[in-house]
Amino acid sequence: MRWSLLLLLLPLPVLSLHAAIIQVEVDGRDDGDGSRRRPFRSPVAGLRAARILKATRPSEPIILEFGRGRHELEEPLHLTPEDSGLTLRARVPGSAVLSGGVRLRGWQRDPTRPGLWTTTIPEVAAGRWYFHQLFVDGRRAQRARTPNEGFFHATGRLGEQSPITLPFRPGDIDPRWTKLPDARVILLMKWTDLQLPIRGVDTNAHVAQLPGGPRPYWMDEPDARYWVENVPEALDVPGEWYLDRTSGRVSYLAPKGIDPNRATVVAPRLRELVRVEGDVARGRPVVGVTFSGLTFSDADYEVPADGMISPQSAVPIRGGSGPRMRWDVGSRTAPSRTWEAMASIWAAGPSVGRWSATRSGILARVGSGSVSRAIVSRRRWTPAIPMR
């Protein structure tokens, strides 16, 4: 009943000569009507209103328009066949950000260490949230790592047994890190990367045990490069941060002149920002969707508890369909693999076609894997997406 009443309010304030325009503003209210005077606050609320309006006027263009600022997404924007033909755009190209993150507040200065600030997140301590990235004033902050520059080097080939054994130089790996479930060894070998926790350390033999099975055909570099991330001892350079899952405390070693209470410090909550999903069972694609002038940012990525071994430098994509993608932000064009790894749109269905992103659209600060698609057609998709 609520939405039925809403539809009675929508047509007069939002219609233009050619399209119905539903407004979303960061200071709006979700009990609004989508007009310029009473815009929605939540992007998801705006999308629901657009879908309802489109159902009553299927031949009329519908525009979901975002005002200036950061629009925090509480959940991904889920586009279905009912949203075909919808345009999502910024009122001023490049001025609206759809963010999968939450601004962190309540930072306290550590009186014993200059530059160190901390804040506690109850949801993390309760086990309901964890994140792998932090963004400060629009830039990705470095998660605490050692060494700060360059790499450690293995002293021999990785073992051929399970768990994987990593021979290391004395002092490079601390046995205390086995008690930190979120400590990660980032190991580079040939064309692969491994991101693994430390399960055990033999301090006499200087060998660390890492979960996972061996791959002898490419785990044979005698001096493989690696570093260790997310251990408190590595928080030693301004700009680094560390998250303690048990206490929920975030520690940030701020550069000189940076106050995190004044800066915009964002932790990602979502791994997907937009999901475009066709109806496979009924053969109904999502078509004609346009993203215009929007910035998608602040998405996270997921790493299993036992870490991840990536045998290839690609992101798994189920099927392909050949949607046409345009991202008009300049002359620099990233290959399709970069798009698949860094953007924030997930598309699924029997086919997804004729949807585009135009006019100063930007993908920024998003996690690996936050763009994927699942479609059953085998036609090749090689979009050209300029990136900033």
SULLINJO-V186031 format. One record per residue. N is the residue number from 1. PSI is psi in whole degrees, -180 to 180 (* if undefined). D_FIRST is the distance of its C-alpha to the first C-alpha in Angstrom with 1 decimal. Layout:
BEGIN
n: {N;N}
psi: {PSI;PSI}
d_first: {D_FIRST;D_FIRST}
END
This chain:
BEGIN
n: {1;2;3;4;5;6;7;8;9;10;11;12;13;14;15;16;17;18;19;20;21;22;23;24;25;26;27;28;29;30;31;32;33;34;35;36;37;38;39;40;41;42;43;44;45;46;47;48;49;50;51;52;53;54;55;56;57;58;59;60;61;62;63;64;65;66;67;68;69;70;71;72;73;74;75;76;77;78;79;80;81;82;83;84;85;86;87;88;89;90;91;92;93;94;95;96;97;98;99;100;101;102;103;104;105;106;107;108;109;110;111;112;113;114;115;116;117;118;119;120;121;122;123;124;125;126;127;128;129;130;131;132;133;134;135;136;137;138;139;140;141;142;143;144;145;146;147;148;149;150;151;152;153;154;155;156;157;158;159;160;161;162;163;164;165;166;167;168;169;170;171;172;173;174;175;176;177;178;179;180;181;182;183;184;185;186;187;188;189;190;191;192;193;194;195;196;197;198;199;200;201;202;203;204;205;206;207;208;209;210;211;212;213;214;215;216;217;218;219;220;221;222;223;224;225;226;227;228;229;230;231;232;233;234;235;236;237;238;239;240;241;242;243;244;245;246;247;248;249;250;251;252;253;254;255;256;257;258;259;260;261;262;263;264;265;266;267;268;269;270;271;272;273;274;275;276;277;278;279;280;281;282;283;284;285;286;287;288;289;290;291;292;293;294;295;296;297;298;299;300;301;302;303;304;305;306;307;308;309;310;311;312;313;314;315;316;317;318;319;320;321;322;323;324;325;326;327;328;329;330;331;332;333;334;335;336;337;338;339;340;341;342;343;344;345;346;347;348;349;350;351;352;353;354;355;356;357;358;359;360;361;362;363;364;365;366;367;368;369;370;371;372;373;374;375;376;377;378;379;380;381;382;383;384;385;386;387;388}
psi: {-37;-45;-31;-42;-36;-41;-31;-26;-23;-46;-49;-47;-21;-10;137;-172;-28;-16;157;128;123;128;140;128;150;-25;20;-172;141;-2;16;-170;6;5;174;-32;-31;66;161;158;-46;129;-36;-39;-40;-40;-41;-41;-40;-40;-41;-43;-39;-33;-30;-21;66;-24;-2;133;137;132;127;110;131;132;179;144;-176;120;106;126;123;-21;161;149;116;106;131;178;-29;-18;6;136;-4;142;127;121;158;141;-43;117;130;-3;-14;131;127;108;136;13;176;136;130;135;179;33;138;137;135;117;-15;-9;112;135;-12;129;148;152;150;135;106;-35;-34;-46;-32;-4;13;-6;143;147;155;-3;156;137;129;115;45;4;140;124;151;122;139;126;157;135;162;-33;149;-151;158;164;134;150;3;-178;150;147;162;18;172;128;164;139;133;108;130;162;145;133;-13;-34;128;127;-22;-21;-14;-20;0;104;-21;3;142;133;121;107;126;129;118;-122;12;167;146;134;100;144;167;115;-25;157;125;103;-20;-43;-10;56;133;143;129;140;154;160;156;154;81;-29;-14;0;46;16;127;-17;47;145;144;163;171;133;156;49;141;-31;-21;-4;83;4;133;134;-13;160;161;137;123;112;-39;-48;-18;15;130;129;131;121;96;140;160;131;-4;122;112;-15;-22;-32;162;102;118;131;131;138;-31;150;-19;139;-42;134;120;111;113;169;101;-45;-36;0;37;111;169;122;155;19;134;132;123;121;14;148;124;128;168;53;154;179;167;135;125;162;-33;12;-166;135;114;108;-15;159;54;162;129;131;127;110;-166;158;-20;38;149;122;131;129;92;79;11;-168;-14;130;130;148;164;-31;-37;-42;-46;-32;-24;-17;-167;38;130;124;138;157;179;-30;145;116;162;42;142;160;123;168;80;30;142;139;124;143;49;154;155;132;-4;1;123;169;150;98;153;-16;150;8;142;139;121;78;154;107;102;138;151;*}
d_first: {0.0;3.8;5.5;5.0;6.4;8.6;10.1;11.2;13.0;14.6;17.1;19.4;20.2;20.5;22.2;25.9;28.4;28.0;24.9;21.4;22.0;19.6;21.4;21.8;24.2;25.8;25.2;21.6;18.5;15.4;13.3;15.1;14.3;17.1;19.7;23.2;22.6;19.4;19.7;18.1;20.4;19.7;20.8;18.4;15.4;17.0;17.6;14.0;13.1;16.3;15.5;12.2;14.3;17.2;15.5;15.1;18.6;20.7;23.9;23.2;24.4;21.9;23.4;22.2;24.7;25.9;27.9;31.1;31.5;30.6;27.1;27.0;25.1;23.7;23.6;24.9;23.1;22.6;22.9;22.6;23.5;20.1;21.3;24.6;25.8;23.9;26.1;26.0;28.5;29.9;30.2;33.8;35.2;36.1;34.5;31.2;31.5;29.1;30.5;30.2;32.0;31.8;34.2;36.6;37.7;40.0;43.2;46.4;49.9;52.3;55.3;57.7;57.0;56.7;53.7;51.8;48.3;46.0;42.4;40.9;37.5;36.4;34.1;37.2;39.4;36.8;36.9;33.3;34.3;37.5;38.3;41.3;41.2;41.1;40.8;42.5;41.9;40.9;43.8;43.9;46.0;48.7;48.1;51.3;53.9;57.5;59.7;58.1;59.7;61.1;61.1;62.7;64.7;65.1;68.8;68.8;66.8;63.8;64.7;64.2;62.9;59.5;58.5;59.4;62.2;62.5;65.9;65.7;68.1;68.8;66.4;63.6;61.4;61.1;60.9;58.5;55.8;55.6;53.7;51.0;48.4;47.1;50.5;51.0;54.0;53.3;56.1;56.9;59.1;59.9;56.7;54.5;53.0;52.5;50.2;51.3;51.6;55.0;55.7;59.3;62.2;65.9;67.6;71.1;70.4;67.9;65.4;61.6;59.6;56.3;54.0;53.9;56.4;59.1;59.3;63.0;62.9;61.2;61.6;65.2;65.5;68.1;66.8;63.0;61.1;58.5;57.0;55.1;51.7;49.7;52.5;53.1;56.7;55.7;53.9;56.8;56.1;54.0;50.7;50.3;47.7;47.4;44.6;45.5;43.0;44.4;44.1;41.3;43.6;43.7;47.1;47.6;51.1;50.4;52.7;54.7;52.6;49.2;47.1;44.0;42.3;42.7;42.4;39.1;39.5;36.7;36.5;34.4;31.7;30.5;32.8;30.6;28.9;27.6;27.3;27.4;27.1;27.6;27.0;30.5;30.0;28.7;30.9;28.2;29.3;27.6;29.3;29.6;28.1;29.9;30.4;32.1;33.9;32.1;34.0;33.0;34.6;35.1;34.6;36.5;38.3;39.0;42.4;42.9;44.7;47.9;47.6;47.7;50.6;49.9;52.4;51.3;50.1;47.0;43.4;42.5;40.3;39.3;40.2;40.0;38.6;39.9;36.9;38.3;38.0;39.1;39.3;41.0;42.4;46.1;48.9;48.9;47.4;46.8;47.4;44.6;45.5;44.8;41.4;40.7;41.9;40.4;37.2;33.6;31.9;31.6;31.2;31.1;31.0;33.5;34.0;32.7;34.1;34.0;32.2;34.0;34.4;36.1;37.3;38.5;36.3;37.7;37.6;38.9;39.3;37.6;38.9;40.8;38.6;35.4;35.7;35.9;34.8;34.7;35.3;37.5;39.4;42.9;43.3;44.5;42.4;44.5;42.4;44.2;42.3;44.1;43.6;44.3}
END
